Amino acid sequence: MSLLAMFEPFLKARPVGVMARCAIERLLDPQRLDALFERVAEKQYTHELLFSTLAELMGEVVLDWQPSVHAAYQARKKDMPVSCTAVYNKLAGMELPILEELVRDSYQQAEPVVRKLRASDPSWLSGYDVRVIDGNHLSATEHRLDVLRRTWAAPLPGKALAVYDQSKRLICDVFLTADGHAQERSLFDRVLPTVRPKQLWIADRNFCTLGLMFSIARTGAFFVIRQHGQLTGRLSGRRRQVGLTETGTVYEQPLVVTDPDSGEEWTVRRITVELKTPTRDGDTEIHILTNLPAKVTAPAVAELYRQRWKIEHVFFDIDRTLHAEITSLGHPPAALFGLCVAFVAYNAVSLMMSAMEKEHGRSKVREDVSPYYLTLEIRQSWDGIEVTIAPAAWSRIRDQSPQQFATTLRKIARHMDLARYQKHQRGPKRRPPPKTQYKNGGHVSTARLLAEQKAR
């Protein structure tokens, strides 16, 4: 029987569900994940509970098929070799390097498929491999742990730095800390070994340190980073007006900075944008530092920085469509595990979108398809696909080459009717009318208010 024939009952009614399950199975291959665990783990070990089983349980929660890890465990309790307490203990002790490697592995599996689909976006700057880095601060968890029941303060389970491959539209790396009070800068030393020549790193002002900029430049890479107010330097020459952008007037002036380690002086380009509209923080101008060559114009640099909002949009999509921050998991490693599985799920969805764009057109998919309705179909079909499709089908999916898997995704995408996933753009937000009654609370009868309105 052909592979797609196994999915026949779902291809017409739930093609997105089939595609999502194929992508998730591909990126969360149990054998590969267990091998990853054995390779990276230093303290933890496998006895009866496999890492792949934990990833599967967490995936069901992140995809919102199950409301909690406990519910996911309960649903397959008869097949589990351990108690629920053992599951939570394993999650609480999860080593962060394993979770980081989980995200990297998903990128390594997805990136060749995107290339075979020929679905990469043009680079924002021709000739450069663009990376966007930003921090993700997990929301406060519930006060379930004994140590948290004695405080009213919000318990923070940690932070993550995520790196976004712009052309492939995939999260390619993540760096984690369990300390919710730690600064993002404390993770920079772990980011630097991943920098490669001819890459262009774009970041906000939290990443503006002399050490980071000098290290990127010495690697043969480039940066576009908003200047932090605490970064010191000496302005050289005069400030020249060099152009206009959608957001304001652009100026350029050299800035001389000093390497804190060697004392070496170095001149970078300082691009200033006088904004037409102040930022939400009230800033009327922003300064952007870069070591890109002069042939990359100052307005082009300003536009590159403006595009960094794309990674914030990634975080927004993850937050809106996935259950990424599981507040019932108080132990930081467990909460960060949920976030990393959400990053893997995002890469799976991005892989789906690449296949859809090849079949239906890039602009049509990006402008008209709603991630909400895609996610809704995935949730509605997940249980049926789980029960109906034989395990052998998933083994065949996992064993396909990148080219074969790209072809499979495109064949599934052909069954999609994009009208079912139509995005509905809302109009401009209207200012709410003034509330004149019950300023300090109280209650009203909606039926009476409607009756009074009808009587007028």
C-alpha positions in Angstrom: 0.0 0.0 0.0 1.3 3.5 -0.9 2.1 5.8 2.0 -0.6 8.4 1.2 -3.2 5.6 0.8 -2.8 5.0 4.5 -4.0 8.5 5.2 -6.8 8.4 2.6 -9.7 8.8 5.2 -8.2 12.1 6.4 -6.6 13.6 3.3 -9.8 15.2 2.0 -11.4 16.2 5.3 -8.3 16.9 7.5 -5.2 17.4 5.3 -3.6 19.9 7.7 -3.9 17.5 10.5 -2.2 14.8 8.4 0.6 17.2 7.4 1.1 18.4 11.0 1.3 14.8 12.3 3.8 13.9 9.6 6.0 16.9 10.5 5.8 16.3 14.2 6.7 12.6 13.8 9.6 13.6 11.6 11.0 16.1 14.1 10.3 14.1 17.2 11.5 10.7 16.0 11.7 8.5 19.2 14.8 6.7 18.2 16.7 9.8 17.3 15.5 11.6 20.5 16.6 8.7 22.7 20.0 8.7 21.0 20.2 12.5 21.5 19.5 12.0 25.2 22.2 9.4 25.6 24.7 11.6 23.8 24.1 14.8 25.7 22.9 13.8 29.2 25.6 14.0 31.9 23.6 13.3 35.1 20.3 11.8 34.0 20.1 8.3 32.7 17.4 6.1 31.1 16.0 3.3 33.2 12.4 2.7 32.2 11.2 6.1 31.2 12.5 7.2 27.8 13.2 10.8 26.8 11.1 10.3 23.7 8.1 9.4 25.9 8.5 12.6 27.8 8.7 14.6 24.6 5.6 12.9 23.3 3.7 13.7 26.5 4.8 17.3 26.5 4.0 17.6 22.8 0.4 16.6 23.5 0.1 19.4 26.1 1.9 22.0 23.9 -0.4 21.2 21.0 -3.3 21.6 23.4 -4.6 18.1 22.8 -4.2 17.4 26.5 -4.8 20.1 29.2 -1.8 19.0 31.4 1.1 16.5 31.6 -1.0 14.6 34.2 -3.9 14.3 31.8 -1.5 13.1 29.0 -0.1 10.5 31.4 -3.5 9.4 32.5 -4.6 8.9 28.8 -1.8 6.3 28.3 -1.3 5.1 31.8 -1.7 1.5 30.9 1.2 1.7 28.5 3.5 3.6 30.8 6.1 1.6 32.8 6.4 4.2 35.6 4.2 6.2 37.9 3.1 9.8 37.3 5.4 10.9 40.1 8.3 9.5 38.3 7.3 11.4 35.2 7.2 14.7 37.1 10.5 13.9 38.8 12.2 13.3 35.5 10.8 16.6 34.1 12.0 18.5 37.2 15.5 17.1 36.8 15.8 17.6 33.0 19.2 18.9 32.0 19.0 22.2 30.0 21.7 21.2 27.4 19.4 18.3 26.4 16.5 20.7 25.7 18.8 23.1 23.8 19.9 20.1 21.6 16.3 19.1 21.1 15.6 22.5 19.3 18.9 22.3 17.3 18.0 18.8 16.2 14.6 19.9 15.0 16.3 22.6 12.9 18.8 20.1 11.5 15.9 17.8 10.4 13.7 20.6 9.0 16.3 22.7 7.2 17.2 20.2 4.5 13.5 19.7 3.7 13.0 23.4 3.2 16.0 23.4 0.8 14.5 20.5 -1.1 11.2 22.3 -1.3 13.1 25.4 -2.6 11.0 27.4 -0.2 13.7 29.6 1.4 13.0 33.3 1.6 15.4 35.7 -0.1 18.0 37.0 2.4 17.2 40.4 3.8 20.7 41.3 2.7 22.0 39.6 -0.4 25.1 37.5 0.3 24.6 37.3 4.0 23.1 34.5 6.2 20.8 36.5 8.5 20.2 35.5 12.1 17.9 37.3 14.5 18.3 36.8 18.2 15.9 37.8 21.0 15.0 36.8 24.5 11.9 35.0 25.7 10.9 35.4 29.4 8.6 32.7 30.6 5.5 33.8 32.4 5.1 33.2 36.1 4.1 29.7 37.2 1.5 28.7 39.7 2.6 28.4 43.4 2.5 24.6 43.4 5.9 23.9 44.8 6.3 23.9 48.6 9.0 26.6 48.4 6.6 28.9 46.5 3.7 28.6 48.9 5.3 31.1 51.3 5.4 34.0 48.9 3.0 36.2 47.0 5.7 37.0 44.5 5.4 35.7 40.9 7.7 32.7 40.4 9.8 33.0 37.3 10.9 29.7 35.8 13.6 30.9 33.5 14.6 32.6 30.3 15.6 31.6 26.7 17.5 33.2 23.9 16.1 32.1 20.6 18.0 32.4 17.3 15.9 32.7 14.1 17.1 31.6 10.7 15.5 34.3 8.5 15.6 32.7 5.1 14.5 29.2 6.3 12.0 30.7 8.8 13.0 28.3 11.5 14.3 28.6 15.0 17.8 27.2 14.7 19.2 27.5 18.2 18.2 28.2 21.8 20.1 29.1 25.0 18.4 28.5 28.3 18.8 29.6 31.9 16.7 28.4 34.8 17.3 31.7 36.7 14.4 33.9 36.1 16.3 36.9 37.4 19.4 36.3 35.2 20.2 38.9 32.5 20.2 37.9 28.9 23.8 39.0 28.7 24.8 36.2 31.0 24.2 33.8 28.1 26.3 35.6 25.5 29.4 33.5 26.0 27.3 30.5 24.9 26.0 32.2 21.8 29.4 33.2 20.4 30.7 29.7 19.5 27.7 29.4 17.2 28.6 32.5 15.1 29.9 31.8 11.6 31.7 33.9 9.0 29.4 35.9 6.6 26.5 35.7 9.0 24.6 38.9 9.9 23.3 39.0 13.5 20.4 41.4 14.2 19.5 42.2 17.8 17.9 44.7 20.1 19.8 47.0 22.5 19.8 44.3 25.3 22.5 42.6 23.2 24.6 45.8 22.7 27.8 45.0 24.5 31.4 45.7 23.3 32.4 42.1 24.1 29.6 40.6 21.9 30.2 43.1 19.0 34.0 42.6 19.0 33.6 38.8 19.2 31.1 38.7 16.2 33.5 40.9 14.1 36.5 38.8 14.9 34.7 35.7 13.6 34.2 37.3 10.2 30.5 37.9 10.8 28.5 41.1 11.0 26.0 42.7 13.3 23.2 45.3 13.3 22.4 46.1 16.9 20.6 49.0 18.5 22.9 51.0 20.8 22.3 50.7 24.5 22.4 53.8 26.5 25.2 52.5 28.7 27.5 51.7 25.8 30.3 54.3 25.8 32.3 55.5 22.8 33.7 58.6 21.1 31.8 60.1 18.1 34.1 61.0 15.2 33.6 63.5 12.4 30.3 65.1 11.7 26.8 63.6 11.5 25.6 63.5 7.9 22.0 63.2 6.7 22.0 60.2 4.3 18.4 59.5 3.5 14.8 58.8 4.5 12.9 55.7 5.5 9.2 55.0 6.3 9.9 55.7 9.9 12.0 58.8 9.8 15.2 60.7 8.7 18.5 58.7 8.6 21.9 60.1 9.7 25.3 58.4 9.9 28.4 59.2 12.0 31.4 57.0 13.0 31.7 55.9 16.6 35.1 54.8 18.1 34.8 52.1 20.7 37.4 50.3 22.8 37.8 46.6 23.3 37.5 46.0 27.1 39.9 43.1 27.0 42.8 44.3 24.7 42.3 48.0 24.8 42.1 48.1 21.0 40.2 50.9 19.4 37.8 50.2 16.6 35.4 52.4 14.5 31.9 51.3 13.9 29.1 52.9 11.9 26.4 54.6 14.0 23.1 55.0 12.1 20.6 57.4 13.7 16.9 57.4 12.8 15.0 60.5 13.9 11.5 59.0 14.2 8.4 60.5 12.8 6.5 58.9 15.7 8.1 58.2 19.1 8.5 54.7 20.3 6.3 53.3 23.0 9.1 54.1 25.4 9.0 57.8 24.3 12.2 57.7 22.3 12.3 60.2 19.4 15.4 58.7 17.8 17.3 55.4 17.8 20.9 54.6 17.2 22.0 51.5 15.4 25.5 50.2 15.4 26.9 48.0 12.6 30.2 46.8 11.1 28.7 46.2 7.7 30.7 47.7 4.8 29.8 51.2 3.5 28.3 49.7 0.3 25.3 48.7 2.6 23.6 52.1 2.9 22.5 53.6 6.2 18.8 53.5 5.2 19.3 49.8 4.3 20.8 49.2 7.8 17.9 50.9 9.4 15.5 48.8 7.5 17.4 45.6 8.5 17.0 46.6 12.1 13.3 47.3 11.7 12.7 43.8 10.3 13.9 42.3 13.6 10.3 42.5 14.8 9.8 39.2 12.8 11.2 37.2 15.7 8.7 38.9 18.0 6.0 37.8 15.6 7.3 34.3 15.9 7.0 34.4 19.7 3.5 35.9 19.3 2.4 33.1 17.0 3.8 30.5 19.4 1.9 32.1 22.3 -1.3 32.4 20.4 -1.5 29.0 18.7 0.4 26.7 21.1 0.4 26.0 24.9 4.0 26.9 25.2 4.1 28.3 28.8 2.7 25.6 31.0 2.1 27.5 34.3 1.3 24.3 36.3 4.9 23.2 35.9 6.8 25.0 38.7 10.2 23.4 38.3 12.2 25.5 35.8 13.6 22.6 33.7 10.0 21.3 33.3 8.7 24.7 32.2 11.6 25.2 29.8 11.0 21.8 28.4 7.5 22.9 27.4 8.9 26.0 25.7 11.5 24.0 23.8 8.9 21.5 22.6 6.8 24.5 21.4 9.8 25.7 19.4 10.0 22.3 17.8 6.3 22.5 17.0 6.8 25.9 15.5 9.5 24.5 13.2 7.1 21.7 12.2 4.4 24.3 11.4 6.9 26.4 9.4 7.8 23.3 7.4 4.1 22.8 6.6 3.8 26.4 5.5 6.7 26.0 3.2 5.0 23.1 1.5 1.7 24.9 1.3 3.4 27.9 -0.3 5.0 25.8 -3.0 1.6 24.3 -4.0 -0.6 27.3 -3.5 1.6 30.4 -3.9 3.7 32.3 -1.3 1.7 35.5 -1.2 -1.7 33.7 -1.1 -0.7 31.5 1.9 0.9 34.3 3.9 -1.8 36.9 3.3 -4.9 34.7 3.4 -4.2 31.7 5.6 -4.9 32.0 9.4 -2.5 30.1 11.8 -5.5 29.9 14.2 -7.6 27.8 11.8 -4.7 25.6 10.9 -4.0 24.9 14.6 -7.7 24.3 15.2 -7.8 21.6 12.6 -4.7 20.0 14.0 -6.3 19.8 17.4 -9.6 18.5 16.1 -8.0 15.7 14.0 -5.2 14.7 16.3 -7.1 12.0 18.3 -8.7 10.5 15.2 -5.3 10.2 13.4 -3.7 8.8 16.5 -6.3 6.0 16.7 -6.7 5.2 13.0 -3.3 5.4 11.4 -1.1 2.4 11.9 2.3 2.9 13.6 4.0 1.5 10.4 3.0 4.7 8.5 4.9 6.9 10.9 8.0 4.7 10.7 7.9 5.1 6.9 7.6 8.9 7.3 10.6 9.1 9.6 12.7 6.9 7.3 12.1 9.1 4.2 15.0 11.2 2.8 14.6 15.0 2.8 13.6 14.9 -0.9 11.0 12.2 -0.3 9.6 13.9 2.7 9.4 17.2 0.8 7.4 15.4 -2.0 5.1 13.9 0.6 4.3 17.2 2.1 3.5 18.8 -1.3 1.2 15.9 -2.2 -0.7 16.4 1.1 -0.8 20.2 0.5 -2.6 19.6 -2.8 -5.6 18.3 -1.0 -6.1 21.6 0.9 -8.9 24.0 0.2 -7.4 27.3 1.5 -10.9 28.9 1.8 -11.3 26.7 4.9 -8.5 28.5 6.6 -9.3 32.0 5.5 -7.8 34.8 7.6 -10.2 37.5 8.7 -8.6 40.9 8.9 -10.2 43.1 11.5 -10.8 46.8 10.9 -9.0 49.6 12.8 -9.5 49.4 16.5 -12.1 51.9 17.7 -11.7 53.9 20.8 -14.0 52.6 23.6 -16.8 54.9 24.7 -16.4 56.5 28.2 -17.8 54.5 31.0 -19.9 56.8 33.2 -21.7 54.4 35.6 -20.4 52.2 38.4 -16.8 53.5 38.3 -16.0 51.6 41.4 -17.6 48.3 40.4 -21.1 47.1 40.9 -23.2 45.1 38.4 -25.9 45.6 35.8 -28.5 43.5 34.1 -27.6 43.1 30.4 -31.2 42.3 29.5 -32.5 45.6 31.0 -29.8 47.7 29.3 -30.7 46.1 26.0 -34.4 46.7 26.6 -33.7 50.4 27.5 -31.7 50.7 24.3 -34.5 49.2 22.2 -37.1 51.5 23.8 -35.1 54.7 22.9 
